[in-house]
Amino acid sequence: MNIYVGNLPKQVTEESLRELFEKHGEVKEVKLIRDFDSGELRGFGFVQMSDSEGQAAIDSINGLDFEGSKLTVNAARPKKDRPRTGGGGRGERRGDSRGGRSRY
């Protein structure tokens, strides 16, 4: 079971989160999500556990005060498929309809 853990404090570590969840069973993996550019924690992560142990952990930990933050814990939803876009351009034209060079 993949478990979403939200509202994590900035000082949390994978080890401290693992210790919290290990009270309810075997933790297979812990992953904290970081900002791509800055490397700072984004305030959420995921924990992998077996289904039965995972549900027990969700029931016990959701709403718990952890290092000063009230945690949001639930079964992770599958990531939605998003259509791939062509990039972050500003709609600039590549050329005009007469085949000439773009003036942009």
N, C-alpha and C positions, 0 to 999 in steps of 0.2 A: 504494500500500500504506500502510495506517495502522499505525504502529509504536508500541507501548506502551513507555515508558521509566520504570522504577520505581527507587526508592531514590535519588532525586535529592537532592543536598545543598541545604540551605536557601538558600545564596548563589548558586545557579545562575541564569543569565539565559537568555532565549530566544536571544540572540546567541551565548552560549558553547555552548549545546546545538546550535545550527545549525552552528557551526564544527566541532564534533566529528563530526557526521553528514555534512557536506559533503566530508569526506575520502573518502567512499565514493560520492558522486554528488550529483545535484541535489536539494536540499531544497525542496519546494513550500510547506510550512507547518510551523511549530513552535507548539505550544500547551502552556503550563504551566498546570496546574490549581491554582486558589487556593480557599481557604476563603471561602465566601460572606459570612460575617459579619466576619471579621478581615482578609481579604485576604492572609493568609500562604499561602505555597506549601504544598501538601498532600503534596509528595514524589514526584509523578509527573506525566507529561505525555505528549504524543503528537507524533510527527513523521510528516509525509507525504512519501513518496518513490515513485518508480516501483517496480514489483514486483521487477525483477532487482536494482536498486541497493539497494532496501530489504532484501532477503534478505542481500546481501553485508554491509550495515551491521549487521544483527542478528548474523550469524555473527562479525563482528569486534569488536563493542562489548559484547555480552553478557558480563557478568562483569568488565569493565574497571574499574579503579580510576579514578574521575573526581572530581577535587577532594576526595578523601578518602572517597568512597563507592563501593562495589562495585555497579555498575549491573545492573539486571535489564531485559533488552531482548528483546521478542518481538513477533510479529504480534498486533495488537490484536484482541480478540474483539468481535463486535458487541454493542452494549448490549442487555441483556435488556429486553423489554417488561415493565413492572411495572404491575399494576392500579392505577388511580387510586383513592385513598381519599377519603373525605369530609372529611378534615382531621384536625387534631390534638386533637380534643375528648377529654374524659375519660369519655365515655359518659353525659354528663348527659342527663337526660330533658327533653324540650321541653314536656311536659304530661302529665297523668295520664290514665288510661283513661276518666275521667268527664268529660273535656272541660274540666276546671278548669285553673287556672294551676299551673305547676310550683312546688314548694316549694323548689327548688334555686336 
